């Protein structure tokens, strides 16, 4: 998910609306707790154990780090190393479109060029799966279709043969009269996809009308005990979309309070919301909410991002990276032990062993010769 797109949220005074100010402070605390949990669960070699989780977590880490930070560079390189190089899945990060789409989004956020060979390979893999059924979508799945479109439109290049407009129209055909598109999170994805599409190709009135109905549905179907879905990952992504596309009702402090109260109640004591994906999605949504709140009071978005980054850097310390593996390591999940050697060290050890082996063979040969001389055999 992109996190640095420019925003056109109007600067609104918060005087007389202390609810927004208090909401912002609560969101800071939630972000500190969530980011602290993510960093505690990270591998000291700069990843979160699988590609999807690492992509999501790295985008969260970016809200307190500059893109040239060692942590982000290490996570970026780890993601690039995980891309499949051969076979039918070449260019992907696993069998699921969601994994590849999330990795592509993360790479763009970490300023990997859309012309980078790995990025191009990922887009090519997505394009090869398009409309295999002849119906302008990915496998008749709104989930896969949505994520493929988000990655393609965010990436800046549409693979050959992919008709983005036709795919959007297919998604719109799934919309109910009240504006719901399959489920609340799919409804939010459509808002984002139409937003990205309009920025690149211009506004399509029919698609914009469908997007407006999606917004109306989400804003009118909020329940304090579950927000939109009851799941932190879905609610986080919905919140992120509404803020990213400037669809949050900034003049309604009560709405903000309902949202913030739900995330506060759902957050565990150690700062997480269930697993890495839930926690990262919640962080991305809350960060965009905080940006929206701060723009309402402080104005310029660049300054808002910088002030949030500075404050989170102070509140969330990062563990030191361990780029060299320990000599002796036990993998608890696989239940095996391993010894890690640098290539140069391994070559030296191999040379010594070879020398010793040659010496041993010579010693045995000499011993055998002496035996023959002593026995006359």
Buried (B, 14 or more C-beta within 10 A) or exposed (E): BBBBBEBEBEEEEBEEBEBBBBBBEBBBEBBBBBBBBBBEBBBEEBBBEBBBBBBBBBBBBBBBBEEEBEBBBBBBEBBBEBBBEEEEBBBBBBEBBBBBBBBBBBBBBBEBEBEEEBBBBBBBBBBBBBBEEEEBBBBEEBBBBBBBBBBBBBBEEBBEEBBBEEBBBBBBEBBEEEBBBBBBBBBBBBBBBBBBBBEEBEEBEEBBEBBBBBBEBBBEBBEEEEBBBEBBBBBBBBBBBBBBBBBBEBEBBEBBBBBBBBBBEBBEEEBBBBEBBBBBBBBBBBBBBBBBBBBBBBBEBEEBBEEBBEBBBEBBEBEEBEEEBEEEEEEEEEEEEEEEEEEEEEEEEEEEEEEEEEEEEEEEEEEEEEEEEEEEE
